[in-house]
Amino acid sequence: MSSRQIHAVTGAFGYSGQYIARRLLERGQRVITLTDSPERANPFGGDVEAHRFHFEDPDALVESLRGVRALYNTYWVRFNHRSFRHADAVANTLALFTAAQRAGVERVVHVSITNPSEASPFEYFRGKARLERALRESGLSHAILRPAVLFGGSDILINNIAWLLRVLPVFGVFGDGRYRLQPIHVDDLARLAVEQGAERENVVVDAIGPETFRYRELVEMLGEAIGCRRPIFPVSAPVARAVAGIAGWWLQDVVITRDEIEGLMADLLCVQSPPAGTLRLSDWAREHANDLGRRYASELKRRRDRASAYA
C-alpha cells in the first residue's frame, strides 16, 4: 500500500473507531472521520479531520468520501430509542454505501455481528443482515467483520457486568446461563479491520476472541478477577427485563434490552469458526482488575453528551 492514502473511519472519536484510526495513523496513513459528534474532544489532535455525516444530503456525503481509498464502517445503534432507531441506522448505512460507490471508494470494511439473518426475530440481527446483503450487492470490494462482544477500553457490556458485581450482593443470570459468548478485544478487531482494509478479496470474518465462555462462567471469571465473587442464581427472561427496566430508570440508561437478552439466550454470540483475536479476556480482566467496573458506562449519556471524550 502506498503511503498517505486517505482512510475514512466512521466514529473515530468513539469506541471501536478510535482504535481503528489509531492503527491507521501508526501505519502513516491519512485518516478522516465521519461522525455525528464533530464537536467531541478529538483524541488525535489535528491528525484526524472530522466531517459530519450528511445522510440528509447525498451529494455532501459523497464529497466527504471523495479521494478515500478505504472506508471503515462502525456506525450503528444498539437499541431503539426516541432519538434513534435501528431502521434509521439501516437507512443511513445504505446511504453511506451508495455514497462510497459514487465517490469511488476502493474498499469497505464493515463491522457486523455474529449470526446475522434477515429471518431473525431480532431487529438488530435482521438489520445487520440487510446491510451485509446490500454491501455484497453493491459491487464494492469489501470485508465484513462479525464480532460477538467487544471488551477493552470503554466497552459497555463487560465493564457493566463487573460494575454490577461490585455494587450488588448477588448476581442474576438469564435462564440457566449456559449460552455462550466469544469476546474479542477491541484492538484485535481494529487490527483485523486495518489488515482487511489493505486487501481486495471479498471476505466475511467471524471476529471472535480465543476464549468461549458460558455466560455464567463469564460472570464467575469476572467476579474472581476483580475480587468480587457473588452468589449467582438464575432468573427468567421476564423477571430480568423487569429488573433491567428498574435499573435503567435509576441509571437513566438502557441497561439491556429484550432482544439482547433473548439473543444471548439463543446462543447468537457464538460461532464455530477459529478465533481471529489473540488477547484473552480472562488475562485482560486480571490485568485491569483495579479499574474494571469502577464506573458504570452509560450508552445514553454518551449519546447525549456530544462533546466529552470517551472515558
N, C-alpha and C positions, 0 to 999 in steps of 0.2 A: 504494500500500500504506500503511495507517495505521501510525503509529509504535508501537514497543514490543510488537509481536506476538511470540509465543513461537515460536522456531525450534529444532528439535532436530537435533543433528548427532551421528551415531554416531562415536566415536573422535576427539573434538575435541582430545584431548591427544596424539594420534598424528601421522600424517603428513598425508595429504590433508585429513582432517577438521579439522586445526588451521588450514589455510589458508581453508577454508570458514567456520569460526567467526570468524576474524579479519575477513573481508569482511562478514559479517553484523553484527558489532559496529560496524564502521566506518559501517554504514548506520543505526546507532542501534537495532538490534533487540535484544530479549532472547534470549539463547542458553542452552540447556541441552545437556548431552551425555549420551548413553547409552554406557557403557563397561564393559569387563571390568577396567579398571585405575583405579578411582576414587581409589586412593592415589598414582597417578603425579603427579609435580610438575605443578602447574597453571600453564601459561604465561600464563593470563589473570587470575591472582589470583582475586578474588571475582566477576569479571564473567561467568564461566561456571559454572553449577551442575552438579555431577556426580551422575548416577544410575546405579547398577549395572544392567546387563542382568538382567532376570528372566525368562529364557527358560523356566525350570522352573516359573514361576508366572504364567500368562497374565493373571490379574487385576491383579497388581502391575505387569506390563509395560504393560497398558492405562492404569493410573493414572499411570505415569511420562510418558505421552503425552497425558494429558488437558489440553485447552486449547491444544495445539500447532497452529499454523497450517500449518507445513511441516516435513517430515522429510527430512533429507539422509542417505542411507544409503551409507556407505563400508565397512561391515562385510563381511569376507571372510577367508579363509585362502589362502595362496599354494600350499601343498602339504599332503599328508597326513603326519601325524606321530603318534607315540603319544599326544600331548597334545591334538591337534586334527585334524579330518578335514574334507574337502570336504563329505561327506554331512551332518555336523553343522552346518556353516555354512549349507547349503541349508535344513535343517530349522529352524534358528534364524531365518533371514531370513524364511521363510514365516510363522513365529510373529510376527515383527515386523510384517509386512504386515497380518496378521489383527488384531493389537493396534491398528495405526493405523486400520483400518476401525472397530473398536469404539470407539475414542477420539474419532472424528470429525475426524481429521487431514484438512485440506483438500487438501494437495499432497504428493506424494512425489517426491523427486529421487534416483534410484538409479544408482550407478556400476556399470557392467557391463564388458564387454571387446569389442574388435573381433571381428567374425565369430563370434558365439556360435551354437551349433547343438546341438539335443538329439540329433542323429545323430552328433556329433563323436566320434572315438575318444579324445578327451582329456577327462578328468573335469572339469577346470577350465572348459572351454568348454561342456560339457554342463550343468554346474551353473548357470552364468551364464544360459544359455538357458532353463532351467527356471524361474528366478526372473523373468526378463523375461515369460514367459508368465503366471506367477502374478500379476504386477503388472497386466498387461493385463486379466486376467480378474477382478481384484478390484473393478473399478468405481471405484478411486481415481484422481483426477486425478494424472497422473504425467509425468515426463520421465526418459528413460533415456539416460545418457551413456555412450558407449563409447570410452574411451581405449585406446590401444595400449600405450605405455610412458610413464611419468611421469619427469620429471627436475626437479632443483632441490631445494634444502633437503636433507633427509635421505633422498634416494632411495637405492635399493639397486643396481639394475642398472647405471646409467650410472656411478655412483660406483665400483662394484666393478670394472668394466672398466678404469677409469682406475687403480685401485689395482693391478690385475694388470699393467698396462703399466709401472707404477713399479717393481714388485718382480721381474718376470720378464725374462729377456734376450730371449725370443721370445714370440709370441702365436699360439695356435692358434684357428682358426675352424672351425665345424662345416661339413663339406662344402665347397662352393665359395664360401660366404659371400655369395651373390647374393640371398638372400631379404631382404625389405625391412622396415623399421620406420619409424614416423611419430611420433616422441616429442613429447609436449606438456608444457609447463612446468606444474608443479603449481598455480601461482597462476592460470594460464589456465583450468585445469579448475575451480578454485574460483570464478572469475568466471562461467563458464558455469553452474555449479550455482546460484549465488545469483540470476543472471538468470532461470533457469528456475523457481526457487522462487517467483518473483513472478507467473508465468504460470498459465494454466488449461488450455491446449490440451495434449492428449496427444502427445508427440513422442519421437522417437529421434534422438539427435545423435551422429554419429561425432566424438568429441572428439580430433581429431588435430592435430598441430602443422603449421607451414608448410613443414617440410622432410621429404623422403623419402630415407632412406639405404638402400643395400645394407649388410648387416651388416659386411662387410669395410671398406666406405667409412667407416662409423661408427667402427670401431676406428682406422682410419688418421687420421681427423679428430681424435679424442680424443688420440691419441699426439702428433700435431703440436701441438695446443693446449697440452698440458702439458709439452712439450719432452721427450717420451719415445717417440720413434718406434722401433718394434721390427720386426724381420722377422716377417712374418705368413705362416703356412702352413696348409693345410687338414688337418683330422683327421676321421676317420669318427665317426659318432654313437656307436658302442660305445666307441671309444677316449676320446671326450670324456666319456662318462658315467663311465668308469673313473677318469680323471684328476680329474673333479669329485668323485667319491667319496673319493679320497685327500685332496684339498684340504679337503673337508668334515670329514673325520676330524681333520685338522691344525687347522682353524679352529674345530672344534666347531660347525658350522653346516651348512645345506644350501645349497651354492653355487648349483647349478642342477639341475633335475630332468629326468628323461627326457621328460615331457610338455612342459616348457618348451623343451627342445632341439628336439623334433620339431614343436612348434607354430610355433617360429621358422622352421624349415626348410620348413614347409608354407605359409609366407607369410601366416599368420593375423594378423599385426600390421600389416597394410597394407590400406587400402580405397581406393575410387575417389572418395570424397567430397571436397569442397573443405575446406581447413583451417579449423578452428574456433579454434585458438590463433594467437597473433601472435609470441610470443617464439621466436627461432631457437636451437636447441641449439648450433649452431656459434658463434654470438655469445656465448651464455651461457658455454660452455666456455672460451673465450678470456678472458672477463672474470673467471672464477673459477679460472683455471689454477693459481694458487698453492695453493689449498685442495683442489681436486678430486682425489679419490683418495688423499688423505694418510692416511686411516684406513679400514680395512675396515669395512663396515656389515653387521652380523650380524642376520639375521632372528630366529634363535633366542634370541640374547642379549636382544633387545627383548622377546620374549615371556616369557623367564624373569624379567627384571627389570621388575617392575610398578610401581616407584617412581620411577626416574630419568626425567628429561625426555629426549625425543629430542634427539640432538645437532643 
